[in-house]
Amino acid sequence: MDIREKIATFPHSPGVYRYYDSEGKILYVGKAKDLHKRVAQYFVPAERLNTKTRILVSKIADAQYSVVDSEADALLLENNLIKQYKPKYNILLKDSKTYPWICVTAEEYPRVFLTRTLKKDGSRYFGPYSSVMHARALLELFSELYPLRSCRLKITGEAILRKKFRPCLEFHIGRCKGCCVGGVSLQEYNGWIDEISSLLKGGARDLIKHYRSLMGEAAERLDFEQAAVYKEKMERLEGHYAKSVVSSASGTDADVFSLLTDAGDAYGNFLRVRGGAIVQSINLGFKMNIEEEKEAILSEFIAEVQSKFGTLAKEVIVPFMPDVEMDGTEFRIPAKGDKLALLELSARNAREYRANNLRQKEKADPGEYRTKIMEDLRKALGMKVLPQHMECFDNSNIQGTNPVASCVVFRDGVPSKKDYRRFKIKTVIGANDYASMKEVVNRRYARMLEEAPEDLPQLVVIDGGKGQLDFAYQALQELGLTDKLTVIGLAKRLEEVIRVGDPYPLFIDRDSLALKVLQQIRDEAHRFGITFHRNLRSKAQIDSALRSIKGVGERLEQRLLMHYGSVARIAATSQEDLASFLGNAPLAKRILESLQL
């Protein structure tokens, strides 16, 4: 049966579909609210598909499906199948490291320790923890609060009665109560384990209240020694959670997701909040082998976290809605307050995770990293070619004096300083930024057409808004270059991209590499232009101070500055010394009188 005939028989039900190649290998696994409609979207005219999806469809030889009861079930089944088969064209988890867990063993007298291996032995596992330091800090806190055993002995009530064990050094230094010799009752010991489990689930706030209550009760019955024990435990808990995790006054129980997409990669952060305290924070990276909507990527991220952590909280805070609804879970996009602060914290973690990944990529392969930046910029601006050669123009003048312009050049995303150019405005009188921009753009590319037409840039950036861009575009029109390069304006106030003929500005994601490289070239053009302008103003000030004196010309001005170093030093010298240097006492007197006015 032809593949198109086969998919025409797919039901209008939620489920998971699978594409196979001619050798029977799974190419892609996808979820759908409506299997029939979703799968049909792949088999449309090729020009309506992006390149990667077109390649995927060309390789499909067979398709299968599984019907499930709900979208949420489809998401979880899809996640399991992706992990099992690792299809070439699916979103794949990039983070392969094993995270640490805190294990509470299923023994009569349980042990608590750090592990990276999960066993099906009845033990309880809490985590995973993205930071080993955080997990160890928790274990250290538990050892301060509770004198638990650290040995691996098989301690049972029967072994204690038979006096099978002898206390070790941990007992003698007070770090263990000696459960192996009956130093602590089973009830008291397991009470400690229950409190530790509560802390690991995020119950620090409740436990602090419990200790405060016990402290008050002990004080009322004049048992001040026991009250001091409870007070110390309460203070240790408060101190640890004040410095180790972020807390909110609202006592929120929630799960928080944030997601950044960046060309073929996505970076996410997950925070688990219990009792207002962040008890877990995990960063995950995803590789997208065909283009996916961000809502679908977020759903995949949520499914991955569910598979690691189990059931989500009733309230899940997200930056935008995923493409799957889940029974018993309310997705919320906060607008203000503690929940917005939690979302912003998660987003900050995702940004830092992405930045760290990109730094590693840059070190490993600088060329590939810069190509990725150029590709991001090409897509953001809708260009047909990579902007490997970019130029940016900036005007600089103060109250109309010494108007200048600068042109900086970036090649493959990095400054090419040998190609920088400075311009003195020649044909424009006064502070007219628009006309000045037209003049320098015309001069720059008229000369380039004459001397090196093969070296024209792919992208020209104008530092300014619509006015400056329109005049720059006029200059390019007069030179016949509008079809050969892309020109945009970058307005600083909102970092908005202005395009010729488009009444609406383009807002590029503030966290994207594309915007960062545009900001970098704009800031470099501004710095280069301001430096040139300052130098000209300084020279003009020297000119006005010395050249306005009768008898002082350019050569004499240079001699004076070479000898004395500055106008201020000339003004501070004695008339006799200056007359001796000049060999002209009347001129020396005239210079000093003019400078000391």
N, C-alpha and C positions, 0 to 999 in steps of 0.2 A: 504493500500500500504506500502511495506517495505520502511524504511527510505532511504536506498541506492537507491532504484528505484525512490523515490521522488526527491532526490537531483540531480539525473541524468537528470531531466527535467528542472533544473534551467537554466535561460538564460545567455548568454555571454554578460552581460550588467553591468554597475555600479549600485550599490544598497546596501541595508542593509539586512542582514539575521538574523534570530532569531531562537534559539534552545529552545525547550520546554521539560520538563520531563513528566513522565507518568501521572502526576496530572494536566498538562496544565500550569505549572508555568514556566516563562521564566528563562532559565539558563544562556544564553549568547546572547549578541547582537554584531554583527560585521559588518564592512564596507568592500567593495570590489570593485576593478576596474572591475573585471570579476567574477560575482557571481558563475557561474558554476565551474570555476577553483579553486576559493578560498575555497568553501565549500568542494570540493572533497579532499582537502589537509588534512582534519580531518579524513577522512575515508580510511586510509591506514593501513598496518600492524602495530599492537600495538607497536612493538619494535622500530618503527621509531618516536614515539611520546614520549615527556617527561611525567613524572609521573602525573602531574596535568592535562595535556591535555587528557591523557588516561582516567583519572577518569571522566572528563567532557563528553567525547564521550560515555562512558559506560552508562551514564544517559540520553542521548538524545533519546526521543521517537518521536519527531516531529520537523519539520523545516519549517519555512515560510520565505518569502522574500518580499521586496519592491523595485521596480526599480525606479531610479532617473536619472536626466539628466547628472550629473557630479560627479566626485570624491568628490569635495568640498561639494556638496549637500548631498552626502552619509555620509560624516564626521559629518555635522551638524545634520542630522537626527539621526545618531547613538548616538551622544552626548545627544540629547533630550530624546531618548528612554532609555538610561542608567539612566538619572536623574529621569525619570518617574517610571521605574520598578526596579531599583537598582539590576540588576541580580547578582547572587552569584559569577560568574566566570569572571566578567568584571573588568577592571581597575576602581577603585572607588576613588573618591576624599576623602582624609582623613581630610582636613581642613574644619571643620563645623562651624567656627565662622562667625559672621555677621560683615562685614566691614562697616565703616562709609562713608557716602556720604555728599557732600555739596549740599544743595538744594537751588535753586532760584525759588521762588514761582511764579505762574501765576496770580499775582494780578496787579491792576492798578499801585500801588506803591509796587513793590516786596520786600519780605524779603529774607535774606540770612542767613542760619543757618545749623548746623550739624545734621544729622539724620542717623539712621540705618534702617529706614523703607521707602520703595519706594512705593509711591501711584500714581495711574493713575488719576491725577487731573490737568494735563497740566503743572505741575511744571517741571523744568529742573534739572537733577541730574548729578553731576560731581564726578567722583571717579570710583571705591572705593579706599579708602586710607588705606594702610596697617598699617600706623602709625596715631593714633588719635592725637598725639602731632603735627605732620606735618599739619594735617587738621586744628587744632585749631590755629596754628601759621599763617596759611593763613587767617583765619577769623579775627585774631588780626591785621594782616596787612591791611585788607580791612577796619576795623574800624578806623585805623589811617589815611588811604587815603581818605575815603569817609564817610561823616556823615549820614549813612543810619539809618532808623528806626529799632528798635528791638522789638517793641510792636506787638501784634496780632490784633490790631484794623482793621476793614474793612474800609479802607480809600479809598474813591472815590472822584471824582471831585464834585459831588453833595453834599456829606457830608461836604466837605470843605466849599462850598458856604453857606451851612446852618449853618456853625459854630457849628457843632455837637461836636467837640472835643476841649479839652484844652491842651496846651503843658505840658509835664511831666518834671521830673528832668533831663532826658537825654538832653532835649532841653536847659535847663538853664545852664548846665555845658558844653555845646558846643559839645556834642557827636552826636547830631541829629539836622538837620536843621529845623525840625518842619514841615514836609510835611503835617501833619494832620491839620495845621492851615494856609497852603499856603505859608510856609516859603521858599519853593523851587519849581520851576516849574516842571511839569511832564516831560518836555523834558530834563531838566538838570538831574533830578533824574534817568531817564531811560538811560541817557548817562553814568552815573556811573555804572549802572547795566551792560551795554554793555561792559564797560572796565573790570569789574570783570569777566564777562563770558569769555572775551578774555584771561585774566590771567589764568583762570581755564583750558582753552584749550591749554595753553602753549605759549601764545602770549606776554610774558613779554618783550622780546627783541624789538618787534614792538612798544609796549606801551612806553618803555623807549625812543625810537627814537622819538615818537610822542610828548612826554613831552619836550624833548630837543628842538624840532622844535618850540613848543608853547612858551617855555622859551625865545628862540631867538627873536621870533616875539614880545613878550611883552617887551623885553628889547629895541628893535628898536623903539617902540612907547613910550618909557620912562615910561612904566608902571612897575616899578621895584618891586612893592609890589606883583603884580600877577606873575611876573617872579620868585620871591622868592618862591611862592606857588608851581609852576611847578618844580622848582629846588629841593624843599624838597621832593615832590612826587617821582621824578626821583631817588633821593639818597636813599629813603626808599626802592624802588623797587630793586635797584642795591644791596643794603645791604642785603635784605632778600634773593634774589636769589643767592647771592654769598655764603651765609652760609647754606642755606637750601637744595639746589639741586645742582647737578653736571651739569655744562654747557660745551658745546664744541664750539669751535670757528667757526665750519662749519655751524652752524644753522640747523642741521639735523632734519628732521621729520622722525622718524622710530619707529618700535616696536622691542624689543630685547627679545629673549628667550634663556634661558640656562637650561640644564637638567642634573641631576646626577641620575644614576640608581644604586641601592644597594640591591642585592638579590631580595626580593619580594617587595621592595619599590622604589619609584622614587620621587625626589625632584626637583622642578622647580622654577625659578624666571622669572618674566616678568617686563620689564621696558618700559614705554611709554615715548618717547622722542619727544618733540614738540619745534621747534625753537631752537634746541640745548640744551634745558633744560629738565631734567627728571621730569615729572609732576606726575608720578605714579610709584609705585614699589610694586609688589604683589608676595608673596611666596605661592606656593601650593604644597601639598603632595599627592601622589597617591599610592594606594595599588593594587598590581598586583596579581590576584588570579590564573592566568595561565601565563606562561612565554610569554612575548611579546618582539618584536624587539624594540630597542630604537627609531627607526624612527616612529613606530606606536604610541609609548607613546608620542613623541613630537607632533604628529598630534592631539592626544587627548587633550594635554595641550593647543594647539593653539585653538582648538574648544571650550574648556572651557573658555578661555579668551575672545573669540569672543562673547560667550553667555553673558558674564558679561559686556564687554566694547563696543560691537557693532563692526563696520567695522574696520579692521586693516589698518595700514598705507600702502602706496604703496610699501615701502621698509621694509622688515622684516629680521632682523639680527639673524642668528641661528648658533649653533656650528656644525651642520650637517644637511643634507636635510631631511625634513619630508617625509613620504611616500604618501603624497597627494599634488597635485598641485592646486593652487587657482587662478582663473581669476582675473586680476587686482592687483595681489600681486607678488612681486619679492622677492624670498628668496635668501639671500646672506650670504656667509661665508667669513668674512673679513680676510685679511692677515696682514694688518698694519693700522696705523693711528687711528683717533678718533673712528672709528667704531669698530676696534679691542679692543680699550680701553673700550668702552661701553659693549662689549661682555664679557670681562674679569671682569668688575665690576659686571655684572649680575651673572656670574659664582661664584664670591666671595660671593655674597648674597645667592646663592643656597647652597654653601658649609657651610656657617654659619647656614643656616636654618636646614640643615641636622645634623650638629654638635649639635645644640640646641635640636633637636628631640631625638638624640641618648643619650644626657646627661639626658634628662627626662626619657627615657626608662631605662637607667642604674640605676637611682635612684628608679624607680618604681619596677624593677625586674632585679637585677644584674645578676642572673643566666641565664635568657632568653637572656639578652644582650650579655653575653659572648658566649652563644651557637650560637647566630647569627654571631658573629665574626668568630667562628670556622667553621661555615657552609660556610661563604664567602671565607675563606681561602681554605677549601676543594675544592670548585668549581673552584677557581682560579688556583689551582695546579693540578686539575684533579684526586684527591685522592678518594679512595672508602670509606674510613672511616674518621670520624672527627679527626683532630689532637689535641686531648685533652691533650696529653702529648708531648711536644716539647722540644728538647735539641739543644743548639747551641754551637759550638766550635770556639775558637779564639786563634791564636798564638801571642806571644809577645816577642820581643827581640830587643835590640838596639846594632847595630854593632856586633851582634853575642854573646853579653854577657848575661849571665843568661837567656837562653831561657826557656820560660814557656808557658803553655797553660791553658785555662779556659774552663769550661763547665757550662753553666747556664741552668736551667730547668724551663719551664713554664707549669703549669697545669691549664686547662680550661681558658687559655688566660692571666693568671696572674703569676708573679714570685713565684717560690717555693724555697726560699733562703736556706732552710735547706738541699735541695738536690744539691746545687751548689758544684762543685769540682774544685780543682786546681791541676795542674800537673807540676812537674819539668821534663824537657826533659832528658832522661837517655841514649838513644842509639844513638843519633844524635850529630855529632860534627859540631860546627859552625852554621851559620844562614841558615838553610835549612828548609824553611817553609813547603815544600811538605812532606818531610820525617817526620818532627815533627808532622804534622797533622795525618799522617798514624799511628804513634806510639801512640798518645793519644786516637784516635778513637778505635784502637785495644785494648788498656789497659782498656778503659772505658767499652766496651761491652763484652770483654772476662770476666771481673769480674762480670758484670751484669748477663751474662749467667750462671755463676757459682753460684751467690748468690740470684738473683731475676729475673729469666727469664720471669716471668709474668708481669714485670714492664717495658718492653721495650717500648720506645717511638714510636708514630706513624710517627713522622716527625723529621728528623735531619737536622739542618741548619748549613752550613759551611760558616764562614765569609771569603770570598775570591772568586776567579774566578775558571776557569776550572781546573787549575793545582791542587789547594788544594782539589777541589771536586773529581778529579780522584783518588788521593791518599787515600782520605777518603773512597771512594767506594771500592778500592782494599782491605782495611782493613775489610770492611763489607763482601766482597766476601770471604775472607779467613775464616771468622767466620760463613759463611752460612746464613747471615742475609738480603741479598739484596731483598728477596721476602717478608720479614716480616715488612719492614718499608720503608718509602720514604726519600730519601736524596737529598738535593738541595744545591746549592751555591748561595750566595747573594753578588753580586759585588757592591761595594759602589759607584763607580763613576756615574753610570747611574741607580742605584737601579734596576739592571736587575737580574732576576732569571735564574740561570744556571742549566740545567738538564742533567743527565748522558745520553750520546748517542744522544743528540739533538744538532746539530750544531748551531741552532738559539736560542738566549736567549728569555725568556718570560718576557714581560713588563706588569706588573700589573698596573691597573689604579692608578695613584699617589694619588688620593683622596680616595681610597678605604680603608676600615678597614683592609682588608687582608694584604695590603702592610704595613700599619702602625704597625700591630702586628709583622711582620717580622723585620721591622726596630727596633722596641722596643727590641726584644730578641737579635738581633745582637749588638745593642748599649750597652745592659746590659752585654753581654759577653765581649765586648771590655773594658768596664769600670772595670769589675771584674778582667780581666787579667792584665790590666795596673796597677791596685792597687797592685796586688801580685808582679808584676815585679819590681815596685818601691821599695817595702819593701825589696826584695832580694838585689837590687842594693845598698840600704842604708846600709844593713847589711854587704855586701861585702866591702863597702868603710870603714866601721868601722874595719872590719877584717884586711884590708890591712894597715890601719893606726896604729893599735896597735899590731897585730899579727906579723908584720914584725920586731918588736923590739926584740932583743935577750933578753930572760929572761921573756917575757910576753906570757903566755899561755891563754887558754880559760877561766879558772877559775879566773885568775888575771884580765883579761879583763872585766869579768862580775862584779867583785868587784869594779874596778875603775869606771865603768859606773854607777853602783848602787850608789856609793858614790858621784861622781861629776856630774852625769847627762848627760854629753856629752864629746866627744873628745875635743871640743873647750875649755871647762871649765878646762879640765885637762891641756891643753897647756897653759892656762892663770894663773894657780896656781904657787905659789912660790916653789922653790926647797926644802926649809926647810919644808913646809907643806906636800909636796908629800913624802919627805923622812920620815917624822914622821908617815904618814899613812902606808907606805910600810915597814918601819923598815929596809930600805936598801938604804943608801944614793947614792952609785954608780948607782944602777938601776934607782933611781929617776932622777939623772942627765942624764942618757942615754935616758930615756923616753922623758924628756923635750927637749933635744937637737934634738931628732928625729922628734918630733912634731913641733918644731919651725923652721925647715929647710925651 
